[in-house]
Amino acid sequence: MTFRSLAFLFCALLTFSSLQADEDYADLFEQALKSVSFDFHREWAFTETSVSDDRVWVGRYDPRNPSGERWTLQSVDGRDPTDDEIEDFLDGRDEDDDGDDGDVEQLVEADTIRLLEETDDYYLLSFIPDEDEVDFLESVDATIRINKPDGYLEYIDVHNNSTIKPTFGVNISKLITRFTFGPAATDGPIVPLSLQVEVKGRAYLLFSFDEQELRSNSDFEFAGDD
């Protein structure tokens, strides 16, 4: 199981501070990213809650079940799912997916990472998702937060602070890409906890678009070998 964004990688940062000479924050981010177990599903059962087509889907994954039976759809909008909904839920789910950090790593241009704030609890960093898209610099904020005591990645967040006009006739009023991470359980691995991707706007005054992907993992249970 891996969290995948919808590839809204054309955003950029409003402002960023100077990189302090005595710290390599790109390396700090790389180490924090490596702390995340993207293949946690190999040894952990969990509940996935997602919002799709204005419905709330709740599924459970358990690696102890036989191959092909590890995902079960528990409910849709709080009721028992239909056969068609179960088929839709299972379609395209690869139980043998190793998981990877490709989408997360591609979102962050490592050489643009700068320090915004440092406390005893965290580093707050800024970055530019795509240096070539300079037109978005004044419309988007992009940040990374790293837990300072334990060195793990807490979140990556990209969101607009004003309307984005990527091309003539197209206005994007909402743009959000946010990954969050944290421990699966006490003394458990750092895992992806949630994904939020939203884009809303209008194009050429002819049609509007409002797309979202919301997903969260919870109720982790160790299911590996002791």
Buried (B, 14 or more C-beta within 10 A) or exposed (E): BBBEBBEBBBBBBBEBEEBEEEEEBBEBBBBBBEBBBBBBBEBBBBBBBBBBEEEEBBBBBBBEBEEEEBBBBBBBEEEEBEEEBBEBBBEEEEBEEEBEBEBBEEBBBEEBBBBBEBEEEBBBBBBBBBEEBEEBBEBBBBBBBBBBEEBBBBBBBBBBEEEBBBEEEEBBBBBBBBBBBBBBEEEBBBBBBBBBBBBBBBEEEEEEEEEBBBBBBEEBBEBEEE
